[in-house]
Structures are given as structure tokens and as C-alpha cells.
């Protein structure tokens, strides 16, 4: 008995094009298969004789000549197949036209052509490995799935239309396509805000923004719908009220792959619940703790909330760290670090990358035996133009840049979102665009650490974030051991404008006095009169007054990053 499944590879007839065969064999070997190859040219008799001799689990053939010749040689092969040989898995690689004309003959378990990606091949190989169980081929655990697909990232997408029935049908279509690893259910705001108080739901807003989930059974139906194809993981957007009750519901109904809840938001800041800012921070922290106790991955989708409201890049970087830091302190062990590119509008790819590298540097400084983060990237929703051709270009361009972060998860936002809510077909098309970009990127991207502009801006943003953390330390009351996880102190930081955004102007809980602009591809704080940049050091000093930084502080905070961080935060 063989230790590994065996694949026999050969070209058909006079076809001598072997590049595709060798690429397939390399992927198969990486997936744990044993392979053997019969050099061309090969008659049907020679192929049949070899199959009988070695008894492979899979017969992988290739033919890249004319479709007319392909039909004749496959028909000849069909005549020679015994019932026993028909029980094996036969697959064929060829041109799109060759695959089209031989498909009706019904010999092949799978056809691979010019549109096939390495994702497709790996997925087929894993599902065909008889030594693996279904849960080994398609793990239901997020981290195991990440590890299984590495170096390829998981593909996540969002789906939810204003009907439970249509959403379930769409989930089935997406799952059957075997392209998506994680489907995020997009519920309507009524569900997120008032599921446990449905008498408070606004009837006019039913289905606004997503699927109108109104019962646990609705969620169970969606979980049932996803049990096919490549068995994608399922997750749902968090509640904006009664967060822990919602987390329990999602765990019990859809085995929520991970939770995403911000630190400051779903509060009076954004109006998505009626919670005060301080109460929201506390409940959001409690929700982190709940997931940490159950070892469920957690995402503090914090930083992009500030960027969507035109905050400076420095505040977005600081917010990203605060989300991860609070999650770690709450006991989260597996952390999903989300990076939304293209937000706010007008950022250059170069400085957008610098911002994400700064976030990642700070967050990954928290890594230890009890805490690890996993990078998730996505295109900024507001960056999609209504023109669908331009939108497809934006999707591909954004993911190409995001791949420099070597993500574990790519959240593919459907290119059509600026024009209409995505259908299953739109989702599948968007994912296929992304998969080609990802496949190309995996082969090797240029080294971004050779770009001095990226390195310089990254270092500046980290230093600016450290000023923000130190400023939060300067506003603490008595007996506050760690102001970076203290709800009253964090709420006060927003009130004072240490953490601020122009769109928060007029809110009692926040300061909207900060002014920002995208200048030379960077989102920076500016003097509204002159339009000139206000360095973060000076902006914070204006807020703190006599309690501000000295020039010595300014120099000290630009020291070695980990050492500076340790002076501010006790890990």
C-alpha cells in the first residue's frame, strides 16, 4: 500500500506541450501527492498499459493541439477504458476549446483550461486526496484554513440581499463555485441594532443595507446553505446593541468564524446604536473578552472607521493599535488585523502602503505566545466608481497594492457596490478578478523596503502614534493603571480631540476641531487658515496646553520603535 496518492501524468498522442503538465505536477507534489510522468509522444495503448501497470489514483492528461484532433483521440481513449479503469479519476488540461469539445464525452472528472488558476488546481487536489477527511480538506476552523492554504490567502466576500430566501439561494451559488473561503453575511441595520428588541425596528428600513434576519432559524438556514461546494466558513456582522447576546446567537447558529467589533464605534459617534461613547467602549471590551474566553478569533474593525470620517493617517494608525491592544488585554489570542486601503479617497498607493506597514509594525509588536495577529486586506468601499469597467480596474489595482502586505485573508469587495448590491454572479466575477491578481502576486513582488519614501512615512506615522498614546497617558485621573484600556480615559481622549476626525464636528462626545486634507497622497492634519501641515507633536500640544510635550519628549519619541513603545505601554 502506498504512503501517498499517486498521479500518473502524460500528454495525449503527438502533443508535446509539457509546461502545463510539469506545473501541475509541482503543485501536486506540494500537496503531498506522488507523481510519475510518461514522456511524449504517447499512443493511447501506451497510456492504458502504463495505467494498468502502476494503478494510479488520478490520471492527468494534457492536450493542447486542435479541438478536432482532441475529439478523435479522446474517443479512441474512451473505447479502451474498462469498467475498472473508468472508476479512476481522469482529468484533462488543455485549451478552452479543447476542453469544451471533449466535455460531452463524459470521461473526465475535471477539465483545466486557460482560465484555471493555481487556486483551482490546489482545491481539486485537496478534495481528491482520499487520505483526507472533509474537515481536513475544508477546515471549519479559520486558523487551520489559513494554514492549509498558505502561501495563498483566504478569500472572504460579503453577501446579503433584502430577502432571506434570496440570500440563502445566493450563498448556495457562491459555495458551489468553490472560490470563496469565508462568506460574511451582510444583515440590515434593524438586525444589528434591534434584533433583541424587534418592537423598536423601523419598518421603512427593512432590508436597508442587507438581509432582514429576524430569527435564529433564518441564520440556521444560511448555515445549511453553505454546507456544499468548498464548504466556506460563515460569519455575520456584529450587533450594535446587546453585543454579547448577539455573539452567542451567531456562535450557536452559524458557528461564527470570527467576530468584528470596533472599540469606539457603534455608539453616539456614528449613531448605529444609542450607547454613550464610554458605555460602548466598555461593552465592546466585554465582547472582546467573551470571544477571548472561547478562543474565537476577533477583529477590532477600528482604524477604517476613523479614516472613513477623514481622520489623519496618524490617528488611523494609533486607532489600529488601540483596537489590537485592547483585544489582547481582554484575552483575545487570535486577532484579525483589518486593513482597508484607499480610505480616505485620494491616498497614493505608496503612502497607503506606508500607513498599513505602520499599523502592522505596531500591532505585531504585541505578538507573544498568547497573542498572534493575522493580516486581512480589502479595497475601500468608497473608492469604487459607478462605471463598472473602471470599478473592475480599481478592484484589481487595489488588491495588487494590498498584496504587498502578504495578507492571510483578502476581503474581496464586489466591484459593483457603487452601482448596485452584489448578486452571486457579481461576487463570483469579483473573486475571479482578485484571484488572478493574487496568483500573479504570489510569484513575487518588488521589495517595498527599498522605497525610502515608504520607509520615511511609516516611521513618521509610528512616531506620531506614539505621541497620541503618550497624550492619552497625560490626561489620566488618579489610580488609572493603564489608560489605553480605561473607558473614561479613552472617551475623554475623543472628547478632547486627541483622537478626532472632521466628520465628528457637532457631536457632544467628540471634538470636530481637527482639520485634515489629503496632500501629496497623505491624509494629514492642517491649519485651516494656511492649509499647511500641523505636525502631530504640535497638534497634540495645542490640545494639552501646559501639560504638553517638551522638545526632549519630541526627540525621545523618535527612538527605536519597540523600545519607545515599551516606555509607554506595559505589555
Secondary structure by P-SEA (a helix, b strand, c coil): cccbbbbbbbbcccccccaaaaaaaaaaaaabbbbbbbcccccaaaaaaaaaaccccbbbbbbcccaaaaaaaaaaaaaaccccccccbbbbbccaaaaaaacccccccccccccccaaaaaaaaaaacccccccccccccaaaaaaaaccbbbbbbccccccaaaaaaaaaaaaaaccccbbbbbbccccccccccccccccccccccccccccaaaaaaaaaaaccccbbbbbbbbbccaaaaaaaaaaacccccbbbbbccccccccccccccaaaaaaaaaaaaaaaaaaccbbbcccaaaaaaacccaaaaaaaaaaaaaaaaaacccbbbbbbbccccccccaaaaaaaaaaaaaaaaccccccbbbbbbbbcccccccccaaaaaaaaaaaaaaacccccccccccccccccccccaaaaaaaaaaaaaaaaaaaaccccccccaaaaaaaaaaaaaaaaaaaaaaaacccccccccccaaaaaaaaaacccccccccccccccccbbbbbcccccccccccccccccaaaaaaaaaccccccaaaaaaaaccaaaaaaacccc
